[in-house]
Amino acid sequence: MFSWTEKSDAALQAGGVIGPDERLPWPQTAMLGVQHLIAMFGATVLAPILMGFDPNVAVLMSGVGTLIFFLMTGGKVPSYLGSSFAFIGVVIAATGYAGQGPNANIGVALGGIIACGALYFVIGAIVQAIGTGWIERLMPPVVTGSVVAVIGLNLAHIPVKNMAPTAFDAWMQALTFVCVGLVAVFTRGMVQRLLILMGLIVASVVYGVLTNGLGLGKPIDLSGIANAPWFGLPQFSAPVFSAQAMLLIAPVAVILVAENLGHIKAVTAMTGKNLDVYMGRAFMGDGVATMVAGSVGGTGVTTYAENIGVMAATKIYSTAIFVVAGLMAILLGFSPKFGALIQAIPLAVMGGVSIVVFGLIAVAGAKIWVDNQVDFSDNKNLLVAAITLVLGTGDFTLKFGDFALGGIGTATFGAIGLYALLNRRAG
């Protein structure tokens, strides 16, 4: 589990990939771990803020959860676990959170998150017991490609609509993804492999020159970094088990299954390695990580689309990277100064990076179609893909009492159900 075959960067330059059981030399692996940490950090910090949780606890538990996931999948599935946005609506509904400051009823939410993790674990155990053949029948390439694409497209409105409040910010978003593109195309070696991180750094420097130097926009505020201590305990919280909150929050497990399933399918397509045999263990690992996070004040966790986008861009799928990223997250969870540093990154720059990463995820879904030669002259495939993409991109939501199944969930289960229905004629 902790043994990887070392590959040189020269092999990567020759057009190869770094598989889950391989790694680059440790210094490069460490830098790649930082890149994945940065890729997930924005969403992992944003989700707890929206729910009134402590962001440092969320970061700490994302690292712990990632290591739990690594152990439970035997180090075979490259993935990072971070805060899931699927919990935001139900947590706010269960706690009555007003939207500012700490959540006074966080304990009730944590009890529901633990219940969700337990349900998720049970689903994983069933998958592990009966195998994944039924998944292949339910989710052929036209379905999996659509679901993976939707994961990126569903998130597109976040940077486009919510992370560019001014015209200047919109231009900075554009400059940021141009910086990433220039790094990706015109550099070589490790700089090219760190395209997301390097693009973010360059764009942040330019942003600082234009705002702090020339006064063209909201300047970068570094006072929070200066005032924050290097080390400190995050604000842990204890769960409170309320039946009403547990019934409201636990069904989110269905959405987490859909997300995790799509992510593993995407990584399988990118690596060429069949990871379906680890599907049940991945669900169980995510379930345990969610229970552990909820027990101390963290958000529910899920595999992260952002990290899949980074892997798609770098062609490096080594699980060693995620061990490094997880350990770094644990250390950083105890560092308020690092949390302040990340939160000082301009919103527009994070938005530009998000546009790149979410776009890469969407393209990864299209790649599944291409690699598996999905026939879109077949109306069954055409309609499944078309309807799924609009459901997910438009965030089509179905409500069952107080529980809402959002765009990714409706698109995923809609694609599965629609394919099963339309495929009956072929049978």
Buried (B, 14 or more C-beta within 10 A) or exposed (E): EEEBEEBEBEEBEEEEBBBBBBBBEEEBBBBBBBBBBBBBBBBBBBBBBBBBBBBBBBBBBBBBBBBBBBBBBEBBBBBBBBBBBBBBBBBBBBBEBEEEEEBEBBBBBBBBBBBBBBBBBBBBBEBBEEEBEEBEEBBBBBBBBBBBBBBBBBBBBBBBEEBBEEEBBBBBBBBBBBBBEBBBEEBEEBBBBBBBBBBBBBBBEBBBEBBBEEEBBBBBEEEBBEEBEEEEEBBBBEBBEBEEBBBBBBBBBBBBBBBBBBBBBBBBBBBEBEBBEBBBBBBBBBBBBBBBBBBBBBBBBBBBBBBBBBBBBBBBBBBBBBBBBBBBBBBBBBBBBBBBBBBBBBBBBBBBBBBBBBBBBBBBBBBBBEEBEBEBEEEBBBBBBEBBBBBBBBBBEEEEEBBBBBBBBBBBBBBBEBBEEBBEEEE
